[in-house]
Amino acid sequence: MKSILKNKQIVIGGVLILLIVLLVLLAPLITSGDYSSVDLPNKHLAPGPGHPFGTDYYGRDVWTRILYGGRISLSVAVCATLLAAVCGTLIGSVSAYFGGAVDFIIGRIMDVFMSFPMLLSSLIIGIILKASVRTMFLSIGIPCIPMFYRMTRSNTLSIRERGFTKAAVSMGSGPMRIVLRHILPNVLPHILVVFSSAMGGCILAESSLGFLGFGIPQPTPSWGLVVNEGKSFMFQCPWTAGFAGLFIALTVLGFNLLGDGIRDYLDPKIRNSYL
Amino acid sequence: MTQSTNTADQLLLKAEYLNKKFSISTGRGFKKLSYYAVRDLSLEIKKGEIFGLVGESGCGKSTLGSMLLGLQKPDSGSILFEGKDLTNLSSSKLKELRKDIQTVFQDPYDSLDPRFTIRQIMEEPLIIQGIGPAEKRTEIILSLLDRVDIPSDFLSRYPHQLSGGQRQRLCIARALTLSPRFLILDEAVSALDVSVQAQVINLLLDLKEQLELTYLFISHDLSIVKFMSDRIAVMYFGRIVELADKHELSRNIRHPYTKALFLAMPEPDPDIPVEVNHIEAGVPSLINPPGGCAFHPRCPYATDRCRKEAPELREISEGHLVACHLACEPIS
């Protein structure tokens, strides 16, 4: 535990994420809680007392909208990425482990997914299912599965052929033990890297979907929605899009730092170098 | 290294008519080509001996080793380890048998999980086989590390902190945790420096005496095999072409391929004249094997019979087996 705190990436990334999550969770206590009522006389106010991040085109408080929007954005990003990571890793390892026809069929299905632009697959899923937060998880998470699948499959294939897995078989180890003790721990660092970059992608995907009208229905805010609304007035009042963008950027940065830090921490070669 | 007569005839392992075929895709549609890595191979390994297996790359040595280890199933044939057939044991019986047959691989960098500490690496086989409690495991681990000369304060280190020789000694120690009786050493010293090689070879010879082990020593390096082994089998193209006691083999070579291997061995004495090797370099294609004797395209003595008819492995004198039509007299 002590050594984990020596990793600056984990500490900085962790503190950043923790701070953002706390702000978002404590939104009812530190904001007015009113993110949707229109107050036209007070539109486009600059940041100041009462409105720390200013107000938007409809006179709504940006600070309140960002903190409440974080609930949607963060949960969609975390859930969608987790969904993709779990499914992708599972499918990838099954595909690599069984090989042959199973591998071939799964591989071709994944090829089909990968041949579409991710946004298009998201839209298709969004159209098929009814608009809701759950649909959002699925329509963003499912197109991310091939990333995890491809990475897990190729790494599993190479680790399965390594001497230490063969040695484990010759000692009498069953497939479960080999997967859990040898293959997964050696694939995990690669999953973490993909995970932290996918997380940023998912937050951005959510905003693109919101922009196209497939996002969370109005008036519930999300970070992507706030950015899109503020975009038209970028030069008159940059605070709307600016602050929402800042929150997206800090979250993505936090997850990337955390992911890289954990990857290094799990690698004995790197961990011992700064102990 | 001579065997005592009472154990000389006790068989430890007997393999009969082993075949292993691999297929590779051609890249054109679903058409696949197949070739035999090991073909109709039979051998017997006696208790307490070091059985050397030499041959060039791709001749099937490692495939044979991994079949004897139970990592690959032969397509046909049987492997009897003390009378039990490895190829059709139930998985629980096979797991039990695995304690007796262990291995040391060629690459010590590849055969240790980089995320395991030395303790975890040594403990893994004991945990898999349910040997315990923890104190007993630690005792076994410490005594083995001592045998292979790795300090006990290395327990919490990781493989990348060890040198190549230390890693290979660790692999040997790990192979011994289950007190096996048979060790398959597949190119176990080939990846090491010459000085470290000597160290590891001496360690292996000492361990063999102390723990009454039997070795199958697989290598492409005839000089090491000659030094280590009691009996030597020469493999070519998935078959054994000559098998004899090491002294008999160095005095009385009958197969032209064995002759070529011996000639290729570097001679440290500069005063001994170098004999010219008559063998052509090219290895024939595994996919389209030559008809008749697989060695005939490279053999300087090949006759019409060699081109048509594959020779059987037959005994030409006590314990000396050769697969060559022309093996009636020694090669000059």
Interface residues (C-beta under 8 A of the other chain):
Chain A: R162 G163 F164 K166 A167 A168 V169 S170 M171 G172 S173 R177 R181 H182 P185 N186 L266 D267 P268 K269 N272
Chain B: S66 L69 G70 L71 L94 K95 E96 R98 K99 I101 Q102 T103 F105 D107 D110 S111 L112 D113 P114 R115 F116 T117 E124 P125 I128 Q129 Y158 H160 Q161 C171 R174 L178
